[in-house]
């Protein structure tokens, strides 16, 4: 990018200030990063909400049902329901005396206050979630093998404090019923979430350690230095903690709740892109020190940060623009996720332009200790051979790349979208076993019934007789196994009819049933002078499917347009952005096709997770464009020097491919850690994103895009074609290429301390 441009001047001023005052910058980031990180950890669960229905627009049927439930039946938005199974310990059927005993003991449990467990290390300002659970009327199975109790807690189910209260209640209830010769099981809602969290605890810790070790190992292998391996992680942890805290703080100040998955997703994104940006700086910093041994570390850091900072800024703004488009989504979870990640990426960008250059300025050549790579000529390696291959065989490489991407994209044929919340392959826990036991005696949907909510609009009181015809019609709907007795609200303004479906909750069959026959029956048989809506988990996800489908049709073109505009401004070319957008489009199609092949066709899943197309589009296109920007920026820089365009492309590949390859491996490992989750949806996101990043790094950015650039030459930058410039500062002058025969750097006596290379 031209030095006269305002954006470049601002970036160089910022990085220059950071390298001139490195210790002040480091101290400021340490205070802000650690402080905001603590803030985020303390308040994260106050800034998140778990209910999917709350993220739907008010016009959707399930959202209207939720409003009636809250206004007329006292359902709280932060309610955490669960189901308790009570059966005889000896396996015999429940007698009337047993049922009375169960009701007596459940009434006692409903009066006991459950105290939140605390550890000594817990801070005193930690929110207290101690509470008395609400226990509803029970229902006995037709074969009298067990009785079900509905229990409700209040609070964020992801909050460790709320989970601790549930565990205390579970243990207390087990003891109370065991003394009466009864056994218990817990499932649904909070119980399922806690069991899954307990099952994943060890796995999560092991995966986190493995991912960190892999990142450190990659850095050690590449730079032969512990400082270069550890400092990026420390810097990213400080900046990432500050970014997460800033997002949590903004959520609390604005009153906009985040989805429970948002903080974790932000951490994964920031680790990946943060380490990537530091890698871009480190590779260029090492290259600068090799070529200019007379420069101090601070001078080299200032020059490198100013140059790489422009590409990093453009790459980060591409991600921000892509995720900002989620702000126009109708589904609230997407609408909140986009700005949250955009804010976090902006904070990471600020850290990349300030803290990272400051660390380079302070460490200087010590960053690469004890490696001696700064004093020896770099070997050609695979990057050099690839660069020469791109120079000689651009047509063959282009065709090979397109063939690979096209073959993977063929997997899109027959792709289906799955809106399940778990599905096959989830963790086997005590909660899932209890749900299976319930399903053997009751309709499969007994643990999470669908609800029909009817509210009077004519002022007349609601009675059971008024909705009797509707209840009868619902009982005749195929797939409805049982209709519970009608419940009238205390103000007699609304009625609730619970439906026990024969299909398992969370399946496509349940969603099709409630969105089709059940809602049709409600529309046809709703009492005059009332409004009726279908709610429950299946209804909510059926409406989410509709909302997401609409959002995808809007977000995809808007995000693509914004990314194209940023590329146009960065590359100052009409042709280059088109080439890059076509390349990332092929990468997106290949990634989604590979995911469909793996999960739908090979593993036999119902389809790809409903969030996968959007997540892949944003991450693979936006993050993949990062690497394309880096290689394109270097290609343009090399084409500014004398020589053929193909030679310039070859040099760009030789110098940039190692950084892109290492960054791609780090980012793929970061997202790939999600693939070991027991949740099928998370598995798909982790696997697919890792595959997409690898394709972006190893196929698009270091093969396809350079090959196309070699074919198009300087016309790639039409209408402002770079020209070889003579007599300029040595940073733009021709320099010996250490990978070509006859260069002084290849001679055995070459010494960078005696032979400045410019």
Secondary structure, 3 states (H helix, E strand, C coil): CCCCCHHHHHHHHHHHHHHHCHHHHHHHHHHHHHHHHHHHHHHHHHCEECCCHHHCCCCCHHHHHHHHHHHHHCCCCCEEEEEEEEEECCCCCCCHHHHHHHHHHHHHHCCCEECCCCCCCCCCCCCCCCEECEECCCEECCCCCCEEEEEEEECCCCCHHHHHHHHHHHHHHHHHHHHCCEEEEEECHHHHHHHHHHHHHHHHHHHHHHHHHHHHHHHHHHHCCHHHHHHHHHHHHHHHHHHHHHHHHHHHHHCCCEEHHHHHHHHHHHHHHHHHHHHHHHHHHHHHHHHCCCCCHHHHHHHHHHHHHHHHHHHHHHHHHHHHHHHHCCCHHHHHHHHHHHHHHHHHHHHHHHHHHHHHHHHHHHHHCCCCCCCCCCCCHHHHHHHHHHHHCHHHHHHHHHHHHHHHHHHHCCCCEECCCCCCCCCCCHHHHHHHHHHHHCCCCHHHCEEEEEEECCCCCCCCHHHHHHHHHHHCCCCEEEECCCEECCCCCEEEEEEEECCCCCCHHHHHHHHHHHHHHHHHHCCCCEEEEEECHHHHHHHHHHHHHHHHHHHHHHHHHHHHHHHHHHHCCCHHHHHHHHHHHHHHHHHHHHHHHHHHHHCCCCCEECCHHHHHHHHHHHHHHHHHHHHHHHHHHHHCCCCCHHHHHHHHHHHHHHHHHHHHHHHHHHHHHHHHCCCHHHHHHHHHHHHHHHHHHHHHHHHHHHHHHHHHHHHHHCCCCCCCCCCCCCCCCCCCCCCCCCCHHHCCCCCCCCCCCC
